[in-house]
Amino acid sequence: MEWKKAATVEGGISIPERWIYLRYYEVFNLLFRIENALRVFVFIVLKDHLREGWAEAHVIADDDQGTIASLAKKRLSQSQSFGYLGHPIACPIMHLNSGELTRLIVSEAYWKLFKPHFLGGKEIIKSKLDEIGSIRNSFAHFRPVRTDDVDVLKQNSKHVLLGIEEFLNQALIQRDVVPTNTQDDWYRALKTLGTDQCVFTFRQSVDEQWVRIGIKYRCPVIEGSFEPEYYAHYTPLTIRSSAILTKYPEIANDVCYLSERVASKMRKDGNAEFSKVLSFVLSRSMLKSYDQGLKPALEELLLTITDETELIQQDNLARGQLVHSTSVSAHQEDAQKYWRWNNKGLETPVAPSDPPEYWGNFSGSHDFISATDRYPWMPEDVSSDEIPF
């Protein structure tokens, strides 16, 4: 047998004629994105309302029933027999399929939580999700699908996910500044926080229902070498972001998710600047029930970062629970005027053992459902980043 490969050609990709028809790839793309969007949606809603008990929500599974956590534990155990295949992902919600997610959403116990985000009654939403599930099952068991099935997936996804898309836009994107004259207790308590190395920012979604508490860590450089117009190497400090949620469960319980972003900048004198922004995202309703527990935890976090930063600056071979040194390099090609950075060392990749609240280098987009290149809990991109121009 001869398995022919697709090939990259000028202007696109060449697909062997013996491969299955294009509609099968389209069905896979639609189902992959619909199911993962539902997972993110269900996690955010349950985390917002049930806090640390979100994974104890009850599910009627295809072959069993139990909590999200118990079903995931069972399936993870079963998958360990083939642990060398695929990526190990521990987040419990990733081990529910679309049918189980549907039954959870429309259940008597939890429909009241999900209902505000659907533009239709429960029976209609269930029917449309079941139709998506039927096509999914046909595809998953390698039965043929029709061109009409592609149209059904697109139409049903628009009907069902329209409200979810708006909800995700708010929960994943917070770009508006929280006004400095905000009188909410949480804001007045937290706006005083900060150190010389950690600067706080507060942003909110357009509907003001989601808040992003940002901590910008100015990564100190403890060693560096610079060759103008050629090569540079530095040893900056960075924070192991996921360890924050493990060390401070109060923060993990009080936030919906934590993401990070790193930046590198070359100055003309060769002194580079590095930073890491930690983004703690939680809903306004979570903040309204603010019980003074988050502030002490954040204060302890700042103290730990300060102490460990000073320790490593004095002893370059030391390592803290959160702060550690890393390697960053950059090179400049003759034909280019900018520096090309290799700063992956500043990042904290998502690991199987990380809490579900840690999302790594993740940022939302207004077209998240149909176009995102990265999902929470997944250790790698699933598509290319679409350039909007």
C-alpha positions as CSV (number, residue, x, y, z in Angstrom):
1,M,0.0,0.0,0.0
2,E,1.1,3.5,-0.7
3,W,0.1,6.4,1.6
4,K,0.5,9.5,-0.4
5,K,1.2,12.8,1.5
6,A,-0.1,16.3,1.0
7,A,2.5,18.8,-0.2
8,T,3.0,22.5,0.3
9,V,3.1,24.2,-3.1
10,E,3.2,27.8,-4.2
11,G,-0.1,29.5,-3.3
12,G,-1.5,26.6,-1.2
13,I,-1.5,22.9,-0.5
14,S,-1.7,20.0,-3.0
15,I,-4.0,17.2,-1.8
16,P,-3.6,13.7,-3.5
17,E,-6.8,12.8,-5.5
18,R,-7.1,9.5,-3.6
19,W,-7.7,11.4,-0.3
20,I,-11.3,11.7,1.0
21,Y,-13.4,14.6,-0.2
22,L,-12.8,18.1,1.2
23,R,-16.2,18.1,3.0
24,Y,-14.8,15.5,5.5
25,Y,-12.0,18.0,6.5
26,E,-14.6,20.7,6.8
27,V,-16.8,18.5,9.0
28,F,-13.8,17.7,11.2
29,N,-12.9,21.4,11.6
30,L,-16.4,22.3,12.5
31,L,-16.8,19.5,15.0
32,F,-13.4,20.1,16.6
33,R,-14.1,23.8,17.1
34,I,-17.7,23.4,18.3
35,E,-16.9,20.8,20.9
36,N,-13.9,22.6,22.3
37,A,-15.9,25.9,22.4
38,L,-18.5,24.1,24.4
39,R,-15.9,22.8,26.8
40,V,-14.5,26.3,27.4
41,F,-18.0,27.7,27.8
42,V,-19.1,25.0,30.3
43,F,-15.9,25.4,32.3
44,I,-16.2,29.1,32.6
45,V,-19.9,29.0,33.6
46,L,-19.4,26.3,36.2
47,K,-16.3,27.9,37.6
48,D,-18.1,31.2,37.9
49,H,-21.0,29.7,39.8
50,L,-19.6,26.7,41.6
51,R,-16.0,28.0,42.2
52,E,-13.7,25.2,43.4
53,G,-16.6,22.7,43.2
54,W,-17.1,23.0,39.5
55,A,-15.7,19.6,38.7
56,E,-18.2,18.0,41.1
57,A,-21.0,18.8,38.7
58,H,-23.0,15.6,37.9
59,V,-22.9,14.2,34.3
60,I,-24.8,11.4,32.6
61,A,-22.1,9.9,30.5
62,D,-22.5,7.7,27.4
63,D,-21.6,4.5,29.4
64,D,-21.7,5.6,33.0
65,Q,-22.6,8.5,35.3
66,G,-20.8,10.5,37.9
67,T,-19.1,13.8,38.4
68,I,-16.9,15.6,35.8
69,A,-13.9,14.8,38.0
70,S,-14.7,11.1,38.5
71,L,-15.4,10.4,34.9
72,A,-12.2,12.2,33.8
73,K,-10.2,10.2,36.4
74,K,-11.6,7.0,35.0
75,R,-10.9,7.9,31.4
76,L,-7.4,9.2,32.2
77,S,-6.6,5.9,33.9
78,Q,-7.8,4.0,30.8
79,S,-5.8,6.2,28.5
80,Q,-2.5,5.5,30.4
81,S,-2.2,2.2,28.6
82,F,-1.4,4.2,25.5
83,G,0.3,7.1,27.2
84,Y,2.8,7.4,24.4
85,L,0.1,8.6,22.0
86,G,-1.1,12.1,21.8
87,H,-0.8,14.8,24.5
88,P,-1.6,14.0,28.1
89,I,-4.2,16.5,29.2
90,A,-5.5,16.4,32.8
91,C,-8.2,19.1,32.8
92,P,-11.4,17.1,33.6
93,I,-13.6,19.1,31.2
94,M,-11.4,17.9,28.2
95,H,-12.6,14.3,28.8
96,L,-16.3,15.0,28.2
97,N,-17.6,14.7,24.6
98,S,-20.3,16.8,23.0
99,G,-23.1,14.5,24.0
100,E,-22.2,14.6,27.6
101,L,-21.7,18.3,27.5
102,T,-25.2,18.6,26.0
103,R,-26.8,16.5,28.7
104,L,-25.0,18.6,31.4
105,I,-26.1,21.9,29.9
106,V,-29.8,20.9,29.6
107,S,-30.0,19.0,32.9
108,E,-32.5,20.1,35.5
109,A,-29.7,20.9,37.9
110,Y,-27.7,23.2,35.7
111,W,-29.9,24.5,32.9
112,K,-30.6,27.6,35.0
113,L,-26.8,28.5,34.9
114,F,-26.5,28.1,31.1
115,K,-30.0,29.4,30.0
116,P,-29.0,33.1,29.9
117,H,-26.5,32.4,27.2
118,F,-28.8,30.7,24.7
119,L,-31.2,32.5,22.3
120,G,-33.8,29.7,22.4
121,G,-35.7,27.4,24.7
122,K,-34.2,24.3,26.3
123,E,-35.9,21.7,24.0
124,I,-34.9,23.6,20.8
125,I,-31.3,24.0,22.0
126,K,-31.2,20.3,23.0
127,S,-32.5,19.3,19.6
128,K,-30.0,21.3,17.7
129,L,-27.1,20.1,19.8
130,D,-28.3,16.5,19.4
131,E,-28.3,16.9,15.6
132,I,-24.7,18.1,15.9
133,G,-24.0,15.1,18.0
134,S,-25.5,12.7,15.5
135,I,-23.3,14.0,12.7
136,R,-20.3,13.8,15.1
137,N,-21.1,10.2,15.8
138,S,-21.3,9.3,12.1
139,F,-18.0,11.0,11.5
140,A,-16.3,9.6,14.6
141,H,-17.2,6.0,13.5
142,F,-16.1,6.8,9.9
143,R,-19.5,6.5,8.3
144,P,-20.0,8.7,5.2
145,V,-21.4,12.2,5.7
146,R,-23.3,14.3,3.1
147,T,-22.7,17.8,1.9
148,D,-26.0,18.7,3.5
149,D,-24.6,17.6,6.9
150,V,-21.9,20.4,6.6
151,D,-24.7,22.9,6.1
152,V,-26.6,21.5,9.2
153,L,-23.5,21.9,11.3
154,K,-23.0,25.5,10.2
155,Q,-26.6,26.5,10.7
156,N,-27.1,24.7,14.0
157,S,-23.8,26.1,15.4
158,K,-24.9,29.6,14.5
159,H,-28.3,29.1,16.2
160,V,-26.8,27.5,19.3
161,L,-23.5,29.3,19.7
162,L,-24.6,32.9,18.9
163,G,-25.2,33.7,22.6
164,I,-22.2,31.7,23.7
165,E,-20.0,33.6,21.3
166,E,-21.0,36.9,22.9
167,F,-20.5,35.4,26.4
168,L,-17.0,34.2,25.4
169,N,-16.1,37.6,23.9
170,Q,-16.7,39.1,27.3
171,A,-15.1,36.3,29.4
172,L,-12.0,36.1,27.2
173,I,-11.4,39.8,26.3
174,Q,-11.0,42.6,28.8
175,R,-9.4,45.7,27.2
176,D,-11.3,48.6,28.8
177,V,-9.6,50.2,31.8
178,V,-11.5,49.9,35.1
179,P,-12.1,53.6,36.0
180,T,-9.9,54.8,38.8
181,N,-12.9,56.3,40.6
182,T,-14.6,52.9,40.9
183,Q,-16.0,52.5,44.4
184,D,-16.3,48.8,44.6
185,D,-14.8,47.2,47.7
186,W,-12.6,44.9,45.8
187,Y,-11.1,47.7,43.7
188,R,-10.4,50.0,46.6
189,A,-8.7,47.1,48.4
190,L,-6.6,45.8,45.5
191,K,-5.6,49.1,43.7
192,T,-3.1,49.8,46.5
193,L,-1.1,46.7,45.7
194,G,2.2,46.7,43.8
195,T,6.0,46.8,44.2
196,D,8.9,48.2,42.3
197,Q,9.0,45.0,40.1
198,C,5.3,44.2,40.0
199,V,2.8,46.7,38.7
200,F,-0.9,46.1,38.9
201,T,-3.4,47.0,36.2
202,F,-7.2,46.5,36.1
203,R,-9.2,46.0,32.9
204,Q,-12.7,45.0,32.2
205,S,-14.9,43.6,29.4
206,V,-17.2,45.8,27.4
207,D,-20.2,44.7,29.4
208,E,-18.2,45.3,32.6
209,Q,-19.0,41.8,33.9
210,W,-15.5,40.4,33.6
211,V,-12.3,41.8,35.2
212,R,-8.7,41.1,34.3
213,I,-6.3,41.8,37.2
214,G,-2.9,42.2,35.6
215,I,0.5,41.9,37.3
216,K,3.4,43.0,35.2
217,Y,6.7,41.6,36.4
218,R,9.8,43.5,35.2
219,C,12.2,40.6,34.7
220,P,15.6,41.6,36.1
221,V,18.6,40.6,34.0
222,I,21.4,39.0,36.0
223,E,23.8,38.4,33.1
224,G,24.1,39.4,29.4
225,S,26.4,39.7,26.4
226,F,25.8,41.9,23.4
227,E,27.4,42.0,20.0
228,P,25.9,44.9,17.9
229,E,24.1,44.0,14.7
230,Y,24.7,40.3,15.3
231,Y,23.9,38.4,18.5
232,A,22.8,38.8,22.1
233,H,22.3,36.5,25.0
234,Y,20.8,37.3,28.4
235,T,19.9,35.6,31.7
236,P,16.8,37.2,33.0
237,L,14.5,36.1,35.8
238,T,11.0,34.9,35.2
239,I,8.0,33.5,37.1
240,R,6.7,30.0,36.9
241,S,3.1,31.1,36.5
242,S,1.3,27.8,37.0
243,A,3.1,27.4,40.4
244,I,1.2,30.4,41.7
245,L,-2.1,28.5,41.6
246,T,-0.5,25.5,43.3
247,K,1.2,27.5,46.0
248,Y,-1.9,29.8,46.6
249,P,-5.1,27.7,46.3
250,E,-7.0,30.8,47.5
251,I,-6.1,32.5,44.3
252,A,-7.0,29.4,42.2
253,N,-10.4,29.2,43.9
254,D,-11.2,32.9,43.5
255,V,-10.3,33.3,39.8
256,C,-11.7,31.8,36.7
257,Y,-8.4,31.5,34.9
258,L,-4.8,32.7,34.8
259,S,-3.0,33.4,31.5
260,E,0.4,34.9,30.8
261,R,2.2,37.0,28.2
262,V,5.9,37.8,27.7
263,A,7.7,40.6,26.0
264,S,11.2,41.4,25.0
265,K,12.7,44.7,23.9
266,M,16.2,45.6,22.7
267,R,17.5,49.0,23.6
268,K,20.1,50.8,21.5
269,D,22.8,50.4,24.2
270,G,22.3,46.6,24.2
271,N,20.5,46.5,27.5
272,A,17.5,44.4,26.9
273,E,14.2,44.7,28.8
274,F,12.0,41.7,29.6
275,S,8.6,41.5,31.2
276,K,5.9,38.9,32.0
277,V,2.3,39.9,32.5
278,L,0.1,37.6,34.6
279,S,-3.6,38.0,33.9
280,F,-6.1,36.8,36.6
281,V,-9.6,36.8,35.1
282,L,-12.7,36.6,37.2
283,S,-16.3,37.7,36.9
284,R,-17.9,40.7,38.5
285,S,-20.2,38.4,40.4
286,M,-17.2,36.6,41.9
287,L,-15.8,40.0,42.9
288,K,-19.1,41.1,44.5
289,S,-18.8,38.2,46.9
290,Y,-15.2,39.4,47.7
291,D,-14.4,38.1,51.2
292,Q,-11.1,39.8,51.8
293,G,-9.3,36.5,51.0
294,L,-7.9,37.4,47.6
295,K,-6.0,40.5,48.8
296,P,-3.9,38.7,51.5
297,A,-3.1,35.9,49.0
298,L,-1.9,38.5,46.4
299,E,0.1,40.3,49.1
300,E,1.8,37.0,50.0
301,L,2.4,36.4,46.3
302,L,4.1,39.8,45.9
303,L,6.2,39.2,49.0
304,T,7.4,35.8,47.6
305,I,8.2,37.3,44.3
306,T,10.2,40.1,45.9
307,D,12.1,37.7,48.3
308,E,12.9,35.2,45.6
309,T,14.0,37.8,43.1
310,E,16.4,39.3,45.7
311,L,17.7,35.9,46.6
312,I,18.6,35.0,43.0
313,Q,20.1,38.4,42.3
314,Q,22.5,37.8,45.2
315,D,23.1,34.1,44.3
316,N,22.7,33.5,40.6
317,L,22.6,29.7,41.2
318,A,19.6,29.8,43.5
319,R,16.1,29.0,42.5
320,G,12.8,29.9,44.1
321,Q,9.4,28.2,44.2
322,L,8.1,30.8,41.7
323,V,11.1,32.8,40.4
324,H,13.9,31.3,38.5
325,S,16.5,32.3,35.9
326,T,16.3,31.4,32.3
327,S,18.1,31.9,29.0
328,V,17.0,34.3,26.2
329,S,18.8,35.0,23.0
330,A,18.4,37.2,20.0
331,H,20.0,37.6,16.6
332,Q,19.9,40.3,13.9
333,E,20.4,39.4,10.3
334,D,22.2,41.8,8.0
335,A,19.1,42.5,5.8
336,Q,16.9,43.2,8.8
337,K,16.7,46.2,11.2
338,Y,15.0,44.3,14.0
339,W,16.1,41.7,16.5
340,R,14.6,38.2,16.3
341,W,14.0,36.8,19.8
342,N,14.1,33.3,21.2
343,N,12.4,34.0,24.5
344,K,10.4,30.8,25.1
345,G,12.4,30.4,28.3
346,L,10.3,33.3,29.8
347,E,7.1,31.4,29.3
348,T,5.5,28.7,31.4
349,P,4.1,26.0,29.1
350,V,0.9,24.2,30.2
351,A,1.7,20.9,31.8
352,P,-0.6,17.9,32.5
353,S,-0.2,18.4,36.3
354,D,-1.3,22.1,36.2
355,P,-4.5,23.3,37.7
356,P,-7.4,23.7,35.2
357,E,-7.3,27.4,36.0
358,Y,-3.9,27.8,34.3
359,W,-4.3,28.6,30.6
360,G,-0.7,29.4,29.7
361,N,0.1,31.8,26.8
362,F,-3.5,32.3,25.9
363,S,-5.4,35.3,24.6
364,G,-9.0,35.5,23.5
365,S,-10.2,36.7,20.1
366,H,-13.6,38.0,18.8
367,D,-13.8,35.1,16.5
368,F,-12.8,32.5,19.1
369,I,-15.3,29.8,18.1
370,S,-14.4,29.5,14.5
371,A,-10.9,30.8,14.2
372,T,-8.8,30.6,17.4
373,D,-5.4,29.0,16.9
374,R,-5.0,28.1,20.6
375,Y,-7.3,26.6,23.2
376,P,-6.9,26.4,27.0
377,W,-5.3,23.3,28.4
378,M,-3.8,22.3,25.0
379,P,0.1,22.4,24.9
380,E,0.3,23.5,21.3
381,D,-1.5,25.5,18.6
382,V,-4.1,23.8,16.5
383,S,-3.9,26.1,13.5
384,S,-2.0,29.0,12.0
385,D,-2.7,32.4,13.4
386,E,-4.9,34.1,10.7
387,I,-3.5,37.6,9.8
388,P,-6.4,40.0,9.5
389,F,-4.9,42.0,6.7
